[in-house]
């Protein structure tokens, strides 16, 4: 029996090459080795206000991007979080066993709360909903980036606390897959991970950016003061460009060093830009074909939700029994 994997993305912002190289590409690689559930976590998105029409369009966009990346709906379950009510139901039951202090020390909560005049309870409870997403499917492995590692540790804590209070109920998930995708940094600030919530015009290359925009963004990427590429002493900006090229090309370290050693930064950027454009053009063509068929897209999401709902409902039923709730 295959180990179950659960992961997901919010339908907000624009997915970029960091999301593809760091997550989507890895999901495609593992989909035949595990029982995979890939979710569009729309309930997480509404911890901040979303214009309803835009949110619905983004849900379809993310689903089409999953498919364009190569995730096979015949092999994996692709579904929308809010289409399975058990996510919200389990989140409430887990909220009741999660100490507030655990939530208040979450780094992302403190960072986001500091930027807002009024903080919604949903923002505080975000990690409990994430725990519910994972525990609902008894996922053994959850591939997440470093920015979500603290939330995953909280999921493990919540599962262990529930199990200690009510008996063995949840699988305690592993923290990550043995191998993860490339960590891509912001092109304007290579000391910070590329983020779809960043507002800088030259911060990221979105997966749906046209070729001219991709080239322009990469040509403006931050480098350093050296005259050319020295892989041994390069600063974070140059190393980030090399990492992007290598992740798309699949070249080995020695091949990369021979190819780029001494190359001037203008030429480096041109070659990185062309590598990205070449790989994204067929990806974008597949996306346009998928998004132009809303009936197919709706069927994929409907089938994905129908496939996972029995697993989710069984977990909720078990949790209710453990807690003494009416079933």
Secondary structure as a PSIPRED ss2 file (coil, helix, strand):
# PSIPRED VFORMAT (PSIPRED V4.0)

   1 X C   1.000  0.000  0.000
   2 X C   1.000  0.000  0.000
   3 X C   1.000  0.000  0.000
   4 X E   0.000  0.000  1.000
   5 X E   0.000  0.000  1.000
   6 X E   0.000  0.000  1.000
   7 X E   0.000  0.000  1.000
   8 X E   0.000  0.000  1.000
   9 X E   0.000  0.000  1.000
  10 X C   1.000  0.000  0.000
  11 X C   1.000  0.000  0.000
  12 X C   1.000  0.000  0.000
  13 X C   1.000  0.000  0.000
  14 X C   1.000  0.000  0.000
  15 X C   1.000  0.000  0.000
  16 X E   0.000  0.000  1.000
  17 X H   0.000  1.000  0.000
  18 X H   0.000  1.000  0.000
  19 X H   0.000  1.000  0.000
  20 X H   0.000  1.000  0.000
  21 X H   0.000  1.000  0.000
  22 X H   0.000  1.000  0.000
  23 X H   0.000  1.000  0.000
  24 X H   0.000  1.000  0.000
  25 X H   0.000  1.000  0.000
  26 X H   0.000  1.000  0.000
  27 X H   0.000  1.000  0.000
  28 X H   0.000  1.000  0.000
  29 X H   0.000  1.000  0.000
  30 X H   0.000  1.000  0.000
  31 X C   1.000  0.000  0.000
  32 X C   1.000  0.000  0.000
  33 X C   1.000  0.000  0.000
  34 X C   1.000  0.000  0.000
  35 X E   0.000  0.000  1.000
  36 X E   0.000  0.000  1.000
  37 X E   0.000  0.000  1.000
  38 X E   0.000  0.000  1.000
  39 X E   0.000  0.000  1.000
  40 X E   0.000  0.000  1.000
  41 X C   1.000  0.000  0.000
  42 X H   0.000  1.000  0.000
  43 X H   0.000  1.000  0.000
  44 X H   0.000  1.000  0.000
  45 X H   0.000  1.000  0.000
  46 X C   1.000  0.000  0.000
  47 X C   1.000  0.000  0.000
  48 X C   1.000  0.000  0.000
  49 X C   1.000  0.000  0.000
  50 X C   1.000  0.000  0.000
  51 X C   1.000  0.000  0.000
  52 X H   0.000  1.000  0.000
  53 X H   0.000  1.000  0.000
  54 X H   0.000  1.000  0.000
  55 X H   0.000  1.000  0.000
  56 X H   0.000  1.000  0.000
  57 X H   0.000  1.000  0.000
  58 X H   0.000  1.000  0.000
  59 X H   0.000  1.000  0.000
  60 X H   0.000  1.000  0.000
  61 X H   0.000  1.000  0.000
  62 X H   0.000  1.000  0.000
  63 X H   0.000  1.000  0.000
  64 X H   0.000  1.000  0.000
  65 X H   0.000  1.000  0.000
  66 X H   0.000  1.000  0.000
  67 X H   0.000  1.000  0.000
  68 X H   0.000  1.000  0.000
  69 X H   0.000  1.000  0.000
  70 X C   1.000  0.000  0.000
  71 X C   1.000  0.000  0.000
  72 X C   1.000  0.000  0.000
  73 X C   1.000  0.000  0.000
  74 X C   1.000  0.000  0.000
  75 X C   1.000  0.000  0.000
  76 X C   1.000  0.000  0.000
  77 X E   0.000  0.000  1.000
  78 X E   0.000  0.000  1.000
  79 X E   0.000  0.000  1.000
  80 X E   0.000  0.000  1.000
  81 X H   0.000  1.000  0.000
  82 X H   0.000  1.000  0.000
  83 X H   0.000  1.000  0.000
  84 X C   1.000  0.000  0.000
  85 X C   1.000  0.000  0.000
  86 X H   0.000  1.000  0.000
  87 X H   0.000  1.000  0.000
  88 X H   0.000  1.000  0.000
  89 X H   0.000  1.000  0.000
  90 X H   0.000  1.000  0.000
  91 X H   0.000  1.000  0.000
  92 X H   0.000  1.000  0.000
  93 X H   0.000  1.000  0.000
  94 X H   0.000  1.000  0.000
  95 X H   0.000  1.000  0.000
  96 X C   1.000  0.000  0.000
  97 X C   1.000  0.000  0.000
  98 X C   1.000  0.000  0.000
  99 X C   1.000  0.000  0.000
 100 X H   0.000  1.000  0.000
 101 X H   0.000  1.000  0.000
 102 X H   0.000  1.000  0.000
 103 X H   0.000  1.000  0.000
 104 X H   0.000  1.000  0.000
 105 X C   1.000  0.000  0.000
 106 X C   1.000  0.000  0.000
 107 X H   0.000  1.000  0.000
 108 X H   0.000  1.000  0.000
 109 X H   0.000  1.000  0.000
 110 X H   0.000  1.000  0.000
 111 X H   0.000  1.000  0.000
 112 X H   0.000  1.000  0.000
 113 X H   0.000  1.000  0.000
 114 X H   0.000  1.000  0.000
 115 X C   1.000  0.000  0.000
 116 X C   1.000  0.000  0.000
 117 X C   1.000  0.000  0.000
 118 X C   1.000  0.000  0.000
 119 X C   1.000  0.000  0.000
 120 X C   1.000  0.000  0.000
 121 X H   0.000  1.000  0.000
 122 X H   0.000  1.000  0.000
 123 X H   0.000  1.000  0.000
 124 X H   0.000  1.000  0.000
 125 X H   0.000  1.000  0.000
 126 X H   0.000  1.000  0.000
 127 X H   0.000  1.000  0.000
 128 X H   0.000  1.000  0.000
 129 X H   0.000  1.000  0.000
 130 X H   0.000  1.000  0.000
 131 X H   0.000  1.000  0.000
 132 X H   0.000  1.000  0.000
 133 X H   0.000  1.000  0.000
 134 X H   0.000  1.000  0.000
 135 X H   0.000  1.000  0.000
 136 X H   0.000  1.000  0.000
 137 X C   1.000  0.000  0.000
 138 X C   1.000  0.000  0.000
 139 X C   1.000  0.000  0.000
 140 X C   1.000  0.000  0.000
 141 X E   0.000  0.000  1.000
 142 X C   1.000  0.000  0.000
 143 X C   1.000  0.000  0.000
 144 X C   1.000  0.000  0.000
 145 X C   1.000  0.000  0.000
 146 X H   0.000  1.000  0.000
 147 X H   0.000  1.000  0.000
 148 X H   0.000  1.000  0.000
 149 X H   0.000  1.000  0.000
 150 X H   0.000  1.000  0.000
 151 X H   0.000  1.000  0.000
 152 X H   0.000  1.000  0.000
 153 X H   0.000  1.000  0.000
 154 X H   0.000  1.000  0.000
 155 X H   0.000  1.000  0.000
 156 X H   0.000  1.000  0.000
 157 X H   0.000  1.000  0.000
 158 X H   0.000  1.000  0.000
 159 X H   0.000  1.000  0.000
 160 X H   0.000  1.000  0.000
 161 X H   0.000  1.000  0.000
 162 X H   0.000  1.000  0.000
 163 X H   0.000  1.000  0.000
 164 X H   0.000  1.000  0.000
 165 X H   0.000  1.000  0.000
 166 X H   0.000  1.000  0.000
 167 X C   1.000  0.000  0.000
 168 X C   1.000  0.000  0.000
 169 X C   1.000  0.000  0.000
 170 X C   1.000  0.000  0.000
 171 X C   1.000  0.000  0.000
 172 X C   1.000  0.000  0.000
 173 X C   1.000  0.000  0.000
 174 X E   0.000  0.000  1.000
 175 X C   1.000  0.000  0.000
 176 X C   1.000  0.000  0.000
 177 X C   1.000  0.000  0.000
 178 X C   1.000  0.000  0.000
 179 X C   1.000  0.000  0.000
 180 X C   1.000  0.000  0.000
 181 X C   1.000  0.000  0.000
 182 X C   1.000  0.000  0.000
 183 X C   1.000  0.000  0.000
 184 X C   1.000  0.000  0.000
 185 X E   0.000  0.000  1.000
 186 X C   1.000  0.000  0.000
 187 X C   1.000  0.000  0.000
 188 X C   1.000  0.000  0.000
 189 X C   1.000  0.000  0.000
 190 X C   1.000  0.000  0.000
 191 X C   1.000  0.000  0.000
 192 X C   1.000  0.000  0.000
 193 X E   0.000  0.000  1.000
 194 X C   1.000  0.000  0.000
 195 X C   1.000  0.000  0.000
 196 X C   1.000  0.000  0.000
 197 X C   1.000  0.000  0.000
 198 X C   1.000  0.000  0.000
 199 X C   1.000  0.000  0.000
 200 X C   1.000  0.000  0.000
 201 X C   1.000  0.000  0.000
 202 X C   1.000  0.000  0.000
 203 X C   1.000  0.000  0.000
 204 X C   1.000  0.000  0.000
 205 X C   1.000  0.000  0.000
 206 X E   0.000  0.000  1.000
 207 X C   1.000  0.000  0.000
 208 X C   1.000  0.000  0.000
 209 X C   1.000  0.000  0.000
 210 X C   1.000  0.000  0.000
 211 X H   0.000  1.000  0.000
 212 X H   0.000  1.000  0.000
 213 X H   0.000  1.000  0.000
 214 X H   0.000  1.000  0.000
 215 X H   0.000  1.000  0.000
 216 X H   0.000  1.000  0.000
 217 X H   0.000  1.000  0.000
 218 X H   0.000  1.000  0.000
 219 X H   0.000  1.000  0.000
 220 X C   1.000  0.000  0.000
 221 X C   1.000  0.000  0.000
 222 X C   1.000  0.000  0.000
 223 X C   1.000  0.000  0.000
 224 X C   1.000  0.000  0.000
 225 X C   1.000  0.000  0.000
 226 X C   1.000  0.000  0.000
 227 X C   1.000  0.000  0.000
 228 X E   0.000  0.000  1.000
 229 X C   1.000  0.000  0.000
 230 X C   1.000  0.000  0.000
 231 X C   1.000  0.000  0.000
 232 X C   1.000  0.000  0.000
 233 X C   1.000  0.000  0.000
 234 X C   1.000  0.000  0.000
 235 X C   1.000  0.000  0.000
 236 X H   0.000  1.000  0.000
 237 X H   0.000  1.000  0.000
 238 X H   0.000  1.000  0.000
 239 X H   0.000  1.000  0.000
 240 X H   0.000  1.000  0.000
 241 X H   0.000  1.000  0.000
 242 X H   0.000  1.000  0.000
 243 X H   0.000  1.000  0.000
 244 X H   0.000  1.000  0.000
 245 X H   0.000  1.000  0.000
 246 X H   0.000  1.000  0.000
 247 X H   0.000  1.000  0.000
 248 X H   0.000  1.000  0.000
 249 X H   0.000  1.000  0.000
 250 X C   1.000  0.000  0.000
 251 X C   1.000  0.000  0.000
 252 X C   1.000  0.000  0.000
 253 X H   0.000  1.000  0.000
 254 X H   0.000  1.000  0.000
 255 X H   0.000  1.000  0.000
 256 X H   0.000  1.000  0.000
 257 X H   0.000  1.000  0.000
 258 X H   0.000  1.000  0.000
 259 X H   0.000  1.000  0.000
 260 X H   0.000  1.000  0.000
 261 X C   1.000  0.000  0.000
 262 X C   1.000  0.000  0.000
 263 X C   1.000  0.000  0.000
 264 X E   0.000  0.000  1.000
 265 X H   0.000  1.000  0.000
 266 X H   0.000  1.000  0.000
 267 X H   0.000  1.000  0.000
 268 X H   0.000  1.000  0.000
 269 X H   0.000  1.000  0.000
 270 X H   0.000  1.000  0.000
 271 X H   0.000  1.000  0.000
 272 X H   0.000  1.000  0.000
 273 X H   0.000  1.000  0.000
 274 X H   0.000  1.000  0.000
 275 X H   0.000  1.000  0.000
 276 X H   0.000  1.000  0.000
 277 X H   0.000  1.000  0.000
 278 X H   0.000  1.000  0.000
 279 X H   0.000  1.000  0.000
 280 X H   0.000  1.000  0.000
 281 X H   0.000  1.000  0.000
 282 X H   0.000  1.000  0.000
 283 X H   0.000  1.000  0.000
 284 X H   0.000  1.000  0.000
 285 X H   0.000  1.000  0.000
 286 X H   0.000  1.000  0.000
 287 X H   0.000  1.000  0.000
 288 X H   0.000  1.000  0.000
 289 X H   0.000  1.000  0.000
 290 X H   0.000  1.000  0.000
 291 X H   0.000  1.000  0.000
 292 X C   1.000  0.000  0.000
 293 X C   1.000  0.000  0.000
 294 X H   0.000  1.000  0.000
 295 X H   0.000  1.000  0.000
 296 X H   0.000  1.000  0.000
 297 X H   0.000  1.000  0.000
 298 X H   0.000  1.000  0.000
 299 X H   0.000  1.000  0.000
 300 X H   0.000  1.000  0.000
 301 X H   0.000  1.000  0.000
 302 X H   0.000  1.000  0.000
 303 X H   0.000  1.000  0.000
 304 X H   0.000  1.000  0.000
 305 X H   0.000  1.000  0.000
 306 X H   0.000  1.000  0.000
 307 X H   0.000  1.000  0.000
 308 X H   0.000  1.000  0.000
 309 X H   0.000  1.000  0.000
 310 X H   0.000  1.000  0.000
 311 X H   0.000  1.000  0.000
 312 X H   0.000  1.000  0.000
 313 X H   0.000  1.000  0.000
 314 X H   0.000  1.000  0.000
 315 X H   0.000  1.000  0.000
 316 X H   0.000  1.000  0.000
 317 X H   0.000  1.000  0.000
 318 X H   0.000  1.000  0.000
 319 X H   0.000  1.000  0.000
 320 X H   0.000  1.000  0.000
 321 X H   0.000  1.000  0.000
 322 X H   0.000  1.000  0.000
 323 X H   0.000  1.000  0.000
 324 X C   1.000  0.000  0.000
 325 X C   1.000  0.000  0.000
 326 X C   1.000  0.000  0.000
 327 X C   1.000  0.000  0.000
